[in-house]
Amino acid sequence: MQALLPFSEACERNKAPILEVLREVFANRSQVVEIGAGTGQHAVHFARQLPHLSWQPTDRSEYLPGLAARIAAEVAPNLRPPLELDVLQPQWPPLDADAVFSANTLHIMGWPEVEAFICGAGRLLSGGGTLAVYGPFRYRGTFTTLSNAEFDRTLRERDAASGIRDFEAVDRLAAQAGLELQHDVTMPANNRLLVWHRVLRSAS
């Protein structure tokens, strides 16, 4: 009997609205690295709907078996086999990308991992490109909804290092990595889709 593939109800709910934004912000991109691809539902859906993109899913080793099983079951010419990537590892695998995507990861990571993620994305996009991050955020230290405040409490009870991140703190990290905010899009279920572009400075 074939094992059940990993499944996230949240991915099924949010993949359509995320796709509508990615159609625009990834329109002129060709190679996407997804960090924290999880169940692979986003990778499969976006690769199907955005055939001009080569989609490279990645995740930590413990999530690779389920992710690899889904990718193998959904044969698509532009969907690559998943790679192991822990944002804290000193050397990331060799990757070519002009876009990076991640969904519902920053509030699960500890802050050192958030810093490593943003710094690593900046390195991946050193030649220019786009970083798109989906998830809940606080603004000026304030939750946007009571449900997000409750979600944050639940996250911190499970792991004190996790929690909904302050937009301003993440944006400062992005600026340090050479990334400039282009869009802050309101999404369903009290989430946001933040989009940065890699700023290339001309030599003076």
C-alpha positions in Angstrom: 0.0 0.0 0.0 1.3 3.4 -0.9 2.1 5.6 2.1 0.0 8.8 2.5 1.7 11.9 1.3 2.2 14.7 3.9 -0.6 17.2 3.7 -1.3 20.7 5.1 -4.8 22.1 5.1 -3.3 25.6 5.3 -1.3 25.1 2.1 -4.5 24.1 0.3 -6.3 27.2 1.5 -3.5 29.7 0.8 -2.0 28.4 -2.5 -4.4 30.2 -4.8 -4.0 33.7 -3.3 -0.3 33.3 -3.0 -0.1 32.3 -6.7 -1.9 35.4 -7.8 0.9 37.5 -6.3 3.7 35.3 -7.5 2.3 35.5 -11.1 3.2 39.2 -11.0 6.4 39.4 -8.9 8.0 36.3 -10.5 6.8 37.1 -14.0 10.4 37.9 -15.1 12.2 35.3 -13.1 13.4 31.9 -14.2 14.9 29.9 -11.2 13.1 29.8 -7.8 14.5 28.2 -4.7 11.8 27.5 -2.1 13.1 27.3 1.5 11.2 25.2 3.9 9.1 23.5 1.3 7.4 21.2 3.9 4.7 19.0 2.3 5.6 20.1 -1.2 2.0 21.2 -2.0 3.1 24.8 -2.8 6.0 23.6 -5.0 3.8 21.3 -7.0 1.0 23.9 -7.4 3.3 26.8 -8.3 5.4 24.7 -10.7 2.3 23.6 -12.6 0.8 27.1 -12.8 4.1 28.9 -13.5 5.7 26.7 -16.2 8.3 29.4 -17.1 10.0 28.8 -13.7 12.4 26.1 -12.6 11.2 25.4 -9.1 13.8 24.0 -6.6 12.2 22.9 -3.3 14.5 22.5 -0.2 14.0 21.6 3.5 15.8 20.1 6.5 16.6 16.5 6.4 13.7 15.3 8.6 11.2 16.7 6.1 12.9 15.4 2.9 11.3 11.9 2.7 7.7 13.2 2.6 8.7 16.1 0.4 10.6 13.8 -2.0 7.6 11.4 -2.2 5.2 14.2 -3.2 7.6 15.6 -5.8 8.1 12.1 -7.2 4.4 11.6 -7.5 3.9 14.9 -9.3 6.1 14.7 -12.4 6.6 18.1 -13.9 9.5 19.1 -16.2 10.1 22.4 -14.2 9.9 20.8 -10.7 13.3 19.7 -9.4 14.0 16.9 -6.9 14.2 18.4 -3.4 17.5 19.3 -1.8 18.5 19.3 1.9 19.0 22.8 3.2 19.2 24.0 6.8 19.5 27.7 6.9 22.0 27.5 9.8 24.5 25.3 7.9 27.7 27.2 7.2 27.7 26.4 3.5 24.4 26.2 1.6 24.3 23.8 -1.4 25.3 25.3 -4.7 22.2 26.9 -6.1 21.3 29.2 -8.9 18.4 31.5 -8.3 16.9 34.8 -9.3 14.0 34.3 -6.9 13.5 32.8 -3.4 10.2 31.9 -1.9 9.2 30.7 1.6 5.9 30.3 3.3 5.0 30.0 7.0 8.6 29.6 8.2 9.8 32.7 10.0 7.5 32.3 12.9 8.6 28.6 13.3 12.3 29.5 13.2 14.3 30.9 16.1 15.7 34.4 15.5 19.2 33.2 14.6 17.6 31.1 11.9 15.6 34.1 10.6 18.8 36.1 10.4 20.6 33.2 8.6 17.6 32.8 6.2 17.6 36.5 5.2 21.4 36.7 4.9 21.4 33.4 2.8 18.6 34.7 0.5 20.6 37.9 -0.1 23.7 35.8 -1.1 21.6 33.6 -3.4 20.3 36.7 -5.1 23.6 38.5 -5.3 23.2 38.9 -9.0 19.7 40.4 -8.6 16.3 39.0 -8.0 13.2 38.7 -5.8 12.5 37.4 -2.3 8.9 36.6 -1.4 7.9 35.6 2.1 4.4 34.6 3.2 3.2 34.5 6.8 1.9 36.5 9.8 3.8 39.5 11.0 3.5 42.1 13.8 3.8 45.9 13.0 5.4 48.3 15.4 5.3 45.5 18.0 1.5 45.1 17.7 -0.4 42.1 16.4 -2.8 42.8 13.6 -5.5 40.6 15.0 -6.5 38.9 18.3 -6.2 35.6 16.5 -2.6 36.3 15.6 -1.8 37.2 19.2 -3.3 33.9 20.3 -1.4 32.0 17.6 1.8 33.7 18.8 1.1 32.6 22.4 0.6 29.0 21.2 3.8 29.1 19.2 5.8 30.3 22.2 4.3 27.8 24.6 5.5 25.0 22.2 8.9 26.6 21.5 10.0 29.8 23.3 12.4 30.7 20.5 9.6 30.8 17.9 6.8 33.4 17.4 5.3 35.9 15.0 8.1 38.3 13.8 8.1 42.1 13.7 7.9 43.3 10.2 10.3 46.2 10.9 13.0 43.8 12.3 12.8 41.5 9.3 12.9 44.4 6.9 16.0 45.8 8.6 17.7 42.4 8.1 16.6 42.4 4.5 18.1 45.9 4.0 21.4 44.7 5.5 21.3 41.9 3.0 20.9 44.3 0.1 17.1 43.7 -0.3 14.6 46.5 -0.8 10.9 46.1 0.0 8.7 46.3 -3.0 5.3 45.0 -1.9 3.6 44.3 1.4 0.4 42.5 0.3 -2.6 41.8 2.6 -3.5 38.1 2.3 -6.4 36.0 3.7 -6.3 34.6 7.3 -4.4 37.6 8.7 -1.2 36.9 6.7 1.0 39.0 4.5 3.1 38.4 1.5 6.3 40.5 1.7 8.3 41.0 -1.5 11.8 42.4 -1.6 14.1 43.0 -4.6 17.9 42.6 -4.5 19.4 46.1 -5.0 22.5 46.1 -7.2 24.8 49.0 -6.6 26.9 50.3 -9.4 30.6 50.8 -8.8 31.4 54.5 -8.1 
